[in-house]
Amino acid sequence: QSSVVPFTKQQKVSSTIAGDDASNQLQQSIFDQLYKTAELIEAGNPVQAQGILARLNHQLSPIGKPFERASFYVKEALQLMLHSNGNNLNAFSPISFIFKIGAYKSFSEISPVLQFANFTCNQVLIEALERFDRIHIVDFDIGFGVQWSSFMQELVLRGNGIPSLKITAV
């Protein structure tokens, strides 16, 4: 009986490792497809990009493990980008970006809404992440990113020490 137990435990470990390898390969495949889609959109090849997104539609769901959910939303963002590029090529021009910055600055000077929204969101995040020392934020619409400077300042001022922070803009 004692010789059977270690074999059973080893079998479980082997199957877990094999399952992890398969899961890692699937995640890498999805990541590669998303990355290739972004490259195709940037290169102006919407037909191939749409083909990859169509295949990913069958693989990804907003329900499931965190990687699958995040991948689903990245796919949705790429799909939106693909459709907005086809409809309005001037939407992402440098001139329109400068106008957006000017409008954002003007609005933030005349209305306290932006500062209040940033403060409130930062406070909720600080409270939710109070006991964590490694934080990774995936921002699907970073815009100008002005909210993150005050968030970083608040993180440093909390009593737990300086955490590790990574912000990924998609």
N, C-alpha and C positions, 0 to 999 in steps of 0.2 A: 504494500500500500504506500509506503514512503517513497518507493521508486516511481510510482505513477503520478504522485502529486507534483513533483518538480517538472515532469514532462508536460503535464497539463498547463502549468503556469507558463512554461516556455512556449507552448503552442499559442496561448493567449497573447503573449508578448509579441510573437512572430506575426500573428494575424493583425494585431494593433499596428505594428510597424508597417506591414504591407498596406493596411488601410490608410495610414498616414501618408505613405508614398503615393498612393493613388489619388488621395485628396490633394496633395501638393501638386501633382502633375495636372490635375483638372484645374486647380486655381491658376497655375502658371499658364495653361492653355487659354483660359478666359482672359487673364491679364494680357497675354500676347495679342489676342484678337482685339481687345479694346484699344491697345496701343497702336496696332496696325490701322484700325478704323480712324483714330485721331490723325495719324500720318496721312491717310488717304484724303480725309476731309481737308487738311491743311494744304495738300498738294493739288486740290481741286479735282479729285476723282470721286464724285458722289455715287456712281453706279456700283463700284466695288465696295465702297464703304457701306452702302445700303444693303448689299448682299451679306456682309459680315453681321450687320445689325439684325438682319432678318433671322440669321442662324442663332444669334444670341437671344433673340426673343423667345425661342423655344427652350433655351437652357436656363435662363435666369428668371427669378421671381422676387417680388418685394417681401416675400415671406420665406423664412429659412434662417440659415446661419448668417452671422454678420458679414462674412466675405461675399456671400451670394447677394445679400441685400445691397451692400455698397456697390457691387458690380452692376446690379440692376439699375441703380440710380445714375451711375456713370454712363451706362448704355443709354438711358433716357436723356441725359444731358447731351451726349454726342448726337443722338437722333434730333434733338431740338436744334443743336448747332448746325447740323446738316440741312435741315429745313429752312432755318433762318438765313444761312449762306446762300441757298438757292433763291430765296425770295428777295433779299436785300443785301447786296454785296457792300454797300456803304455803311452798314450798321457797325462794322468793326474797323472803320478807318481811323487813322490817328487824329484827324480833325474832329470827328464825332466824339472821340474819347476826351479830347481837350474841352469840348463843350460840356460833356457830362461832368467833368471835374469842376468846371466853373459853376454849373448849376448846383451841384452837390455843396460846394463851398458857400454859395449864396444862400441856399436853403438852410444850411446849418447855422449861418449867421443870424438869420431872421426868425428862426423857429427853434425852440428847445427840444423838439420831438426827437431828433437824431441823437443828441447827447443823452436824453432820458432813456431812449431805447437801448443805446449802447451800455449805459450804466446798469440798467435793469438786467439785460442779458448777461453781462459780465458777472453781476452779483449772483445770479442763479447758477452760472457755470462754476464760480468759485465755491459756492456752497455744495454743489453736487460733486465736485472733484476734490473736496477738502482733504481726504485721507490718501489721495493718490500722489505719487511722486514722479510718475511717468505719464505724460498726457500727449495724445495724438489727436489733433482736430482735422477733420476733412471738411473743407469749406467748398460747397458746390457753387457758390456765387460770391466770391470774395470781393467783387466790386473794387473798392479802393483800399480795403483792409484797415481802415482807421480804427476800428473797434479793437483790433488785436493789440495795439500798443498799450492801451489802458488795461487790457486784460493781463498782459505780461507784467505790467507794473504791479497790479494787485497780487499776482502770483508770487512775486518776489517779496512783497510786504507781509504775506501771511506767515504765521509762526512756524510752519513745518520745514523751513529751509527752502532752498531754490530747487524746484523740480526740473525735470527734463521735459521740454515742450517741443513738439513738432507740429507745424501747420502745413497741410497739403491743400493747395488750391486746385480745384478741378473746374 
